[in-house]
Amino acid sequence: MTRVLAIVALVGLFMATGVAGAETTTTGIRHPITLEPGPTEKPVADGSVVVERGDHLWKISARHIGPEATDGEVAPYWREVITVNTPHLRSGDPDLIFPGEVVRLPAIREQP
């Protein structure tokens, strides 16, 4: 019974945060999908953004690069965002970010 309650709690958590699962792209990179469109990015003065409900680091990275960015362009930047932010996240887990947290956005480097 405890196991069933834990599963129900996890399903509720995913539904409450808007994360439905993960999708695999043609590049083989898996990133979370959401049940609702994310809000527009809210920048903070120092090149950071405040996490909104339904956000995840991939979505934040893609929004920051721009709407025309391909998965291949987003992936290296997303990895940088993870590296920069993991030590500062409340959970310590880049797959678990909370609304209100501040995510630092490194400068976008030109692709060779």
Secondary structure as GFF3:
##gff-version 3
##sequence-region A 1 112
A	DSSP	alpha_helix	2	17	.	.	.	ID=ss1
A	DSSP	beta_strand	19	24	.	.	.	ID=ss2
A	DSSP	beta_strand	30	34	.	.	.	ID=ss3
A	DSSP	beta_strand	43	44	.	.	.	ID=ss4
A	DSSP	beta_strand	48	50	.	.	.	ID=ss5
A	DSSP	alpha_helix	57	65	.	.	.	ID=ss6
A	DSSP	alpha_helix	71	85	.	.	.	ID=ss7
A	DSSP	three_ten_helix	86	88	.	.	.	ID=ss8
A	DSSP	beta_strand	102	104	.	.	.	ID=ss9
###
